[in-house]
Amino acid sequence: MITLSASRSALVLIDLQQGIMALPSAPRPAAEVLANGKILAGRFRAVGAPVVLVTVGFAADFSDAAPGLVDQPAPRPAGGLPVDWSRLAGGLEQPGDLRIHKQQWGAFSGTGLDQMMRRRGIDTLVVAGIATNFGVESTVRHGWELGYSMVVPEDACSTTTTAEAHEMTCRLILPRIARMTTVAALTVER
């Protein structure tokens, strides 16, 4: 069981948006990740702790996408991503939630996330969403490097690759930089 302080903790939900959620996911369906994300968000909102909703998207010509050369680039549809790609899943956003839009895997680089958290006195981040081995892992790594205490509820995460990739990330990488938990075993108190 992990109990967090509402005044020093925030929930960061990664890429629970229409375009990402429409992709196949493993080890659990995107709808289950969204349902668990909504449970966590309700728990944080109930005690006045920040909920940060992160989306990813790019210009139609991908001019704002990371330019580095890679062996397996992400597919780039002609004409850009569908119009609703970055639209949050229905029923997720509530008044008072914080929004971050990113153009890379992690939620820190090129966004105001770090400043938003530091100005609110936040030192612990709970990170969940899709995809475990991309956006979630990248955000947790960067947050840990910035000195935040990181918490990952495994059952509020899934990936767009394979269940094995999710399991490897949750078993070998995230426990070295975060506390692993479940939605049921995480509480937030005033």
C-alpha positions as CSV (number, residue, x, y, z in Angstrom):
1,M,0.0,0.0,0.0
2,I,1.3,3.5,-0.9
3,T,-0.3,6.5,0.7
4,L,0.6,9.9,-0.8
5,S,0.1,13.5,0.4
6,A,-2.4,15.5,-1.7
7,S,-0.4,18.7,-1.2
8,R,2.8,17.2,-2.6
9,S,1.5,14.7,-5.2
10,A,0.1,14.9,-8.7
11,L,-1.3,12.4,-11.2
12,V,0.0,12.5,-14.8
13,L,-2.0,10.5,-17.3
14,I,-0.2,9.9,-20.6
15,D,-1.8,9.9,-24.0
16,L,-5.3,8.7,-23.1
17,Q,-6.5,10.2,-26.3
18,Q,-8.6,9.0,-29.2
19,G,-5.7,8.3,-31.7
20,I,-3.6,6.3,-29.2
21,M,-6.6,4.5,-27.6
22,A,-7.7,3.3,-31.1
23,L,-4.5,1.3,-31.5
24,P,-4.3,-2.3,-30.3
25,S,-2.9,-2.5,-26.8
26,A,-1.4,-5.2,-24.5
27,P,-1.5,-6.6,-21.9
28,R,-4.8,-4.9,-21.2
29,P,-7.3,-3.1,-23.5
30,A,-7.1,0.7,-23.7
31,A,-10.7,0.9,-22.2
32,E,-9.4,-0.8,-19.0
33,V,-6.5,1.6,-18.8
34,L,-8.9,4.6,-19.2
35,A,-11.2,3.2,-16.6
36,N,-8.3,2.8,-14.1
37,G,-7.1,6.3,-15.1
38,K,-10.5,7.8,-14.3
39,I,-10.5,6.0,-10.9
40,L,-7.1,7.5,-10.1
41,A,-8.2,11.0,-11.4
42,G,-11.3,10.9,-9.2
43,R,-9.2,9.9,-6.2
44,F,-6.8,12.8,-6.8
45,R,-9.5,15.4,-7.5
46,A,-11.4,14.4,-4.4
47,V,-8.5,15.6,-2.2
48,G,-7.6,18.6,-4.3
49,A,-4.4,17.1,-5.8
50,P,-3.5,18.0,-9.4
51,V,-4.5,15.9,-12.4
52,V,-2.3,16.4,-15.4
53,L,-3.7,15.2,-18.8
54,V,-1.0,14.8,-21.4
55,T,-1.6,14.4,-25.2
56,V,0.7,13.9,-28.1
57,G,0.3,15.3,-31.6
58,F,2.1,16.9,-34.5
59,A,1.7,19.4,-37.3
60,A,0.3,17.9,-40.6
61,D,3.8,18.0,-42.1
62,F,5.4,16.6,-38.9
63,S,7.7,19.7,-38.8
64,D,7.5,19.6,-35.0
65,A,8.3,15.9,-34.6
66,A,11.7,14.9,-33.2
67,P,14.1,15.1,-36.2
68,G,16.7,12.4,-35.2
69,L,17.6,9.6,-37.5
70,V,16.4,6.2,-36.3
71,D,16.2,2.6,-37.6
72,Q,12.5,2.2,-37.1
73,P,10.7,5.6,-37.5
74,A,7.1,5.9,-36.4
75,P,4.6,5.8,-39.3
76,R,3.7,9.2,-40.6
77,P,0.4,9.2,-42.5
78,A,0.3,11.4,-45.6
79,G,-1.6,14.6,-44.8
80,G,-0.9,14.2,-41.0
81,L,-2.7,12.5,-38.2
82,P,-6.5,12.3,-38.1
83,V,-8.2,15.5,-36.9
84,D,-9.3,13.8,-33.6
85,W,-5.9,12.1,-32.9
86,S,-5.1,14.3,-29.9
87,R,-8.6,14.6,-28.5
88,L,-8.8,13.3,-25.0
89,A,-10.9,10.2,-24.3
90,G,-14.5,11.0,-23.5
91,G,-15.3,11.8,-19.8
92,L,-11.6,12.1,-18.8
93,E,-11.1,15.8,-18.5
94,Q,-12.8,17.8,-15.6
95,P,-12.7,21.5,-14.7
96,G,-9.4,22.3,-12.9
97,D,-7.3,19.6,-14.7
98,L,-4.0,20.7,-16.1
99,R,-3.2,20.1,-19.7
100,I,0.2,19.3,-21.4
101,H,0.6,18.8,-25.2
102,K,3.9,17.2,-26.3
103,Q,5.6,16.3,-29.5
104,Q,7.8,13.4,-28.2
105,W,7.4,10.4,-26.0
106,G,8.0,12.1,-22.6
107,A,5.9,14.8,-21.0
108,F,8.8,17.0,-19.7
109,S,10.9,18.0,-22.7
110,G,9.6,21.1,-24.4
111,T,6.6,21.5,-22.1
112,G,5.8,23.4,-18.9
113,L,5.3,20.3,-16.8
114,D,8.3,20.7,-14.5
115,Q,7.5,24.3,-13.8
116,M,3.8,23.6,-13.2
117,M,4.7,20.9,-10.6
118,R,7.5,22.9,-8.8
119,R,5.3,26.0,-8.5
120,R,2.7,23.9,-6.8
121,G,5.2,22.3,-4.4
122,I,4.7,18.8,-6.0
123,D,7.6,16.3,-5.4
124,T,5.8,13.1,-6.2
125,L,4.3,12.1,-9.5
126,V,2.0,9.2,-10.2
127,V,2.3,8.3,-13.9
128,A,0.0,6.0,-15.9
129,G,-1.4,5.7,-19.4
130,I,-0.4,4.4,-22.8
131,A,2.2,3.3,-23.8
132,T,4.1,1.8,-20.9
133,N,7.4,1.4,-22.7
134,F,7.2,4.8,-24.6
135,G,5.4,7.8,-23.0
136,V,5.1,6.4,-19.5
137,E,8.6,5.1,-19.2
138,S,10.1,8.3,-20.8
139,T,8.2,10.5,-18.4
140,V,9.1,8.5,-15.4
141,R,12.8,8.4,-16.4
142,H,12.9,12.2,-16.9
143,G,10.9,12.9,-13.7
144,W,13.3,10.7,-11.7
145,E,16.3,12.5,-13.2
146,L,14.7,15.8,-12.2
147,G,14.5,14.6,-8.6
148,Y,10.8,13.7,-8.4
149,S,9.6,10.6,-6.5
150,M,7.9,8.5,-9.2
151,V,5.0,6.0,-8.7
152,V,3.6,3.8,-11.4
153,P,0.3,1.9,-10.9
154,E,1.0,-1.0,-13.3
155,D,-2.7,-1.8,-13.9
156,A,-3.3,1.7,-15.2
157,C,-0.8,1.2,-18.0
158,S,-0.6,-0.7,-21.3
159,T,1.4,-0.6,-24.5
160,T,0.9,-0.5,-28.2
161,T,3.6,-3.1,-28.9
162,T,3.5,-6.4,-27.0
163,A,2.6,-7.6,-23.6
164,E,6.2,-8.8,-23.2
165,A,7.4,-5.2,-23.7
166,H,5.1,-3.9,-21.0
167,E,6.2,-6.7,-18.6
168,M,9.9,-6.1,-19.3
169,T,9.5,-2.4,-18.6
170,C,7.5,-3.0,-15.4
171,R,9.8,-5.7,-14.2
172,L,13.3,-4.5,-15.1
173,I,13.2,-0.7,-15.7
174,L,10.5,1.1,-13.8
175,P,11.3,-0.5,-10.4
176,R,14.8,1.0,-10.5
177,I,13.4,4.6,-10.8
178,A,9.9,4.4,-9.4
179,R,7.7,2.6,-6.8
180,M,5.4,0.1,-8.5
181,T,1.9,-0.4,-7.3
182,T,-1.7,-1.0,-8.4
183,V,-4.7,1.3,-8.5
184,A,-6.3,-0.5,-5.5
185,A,-3.1,-0.1,-3.4
186,L,-2.6,3.6,-4.0
187,T,-4.3,6.3,-1.8
188,V,-4.0,10.0,-1.6
189,E,-4.7,11.9,1.7
190,R,-5.1,15.6,2.6
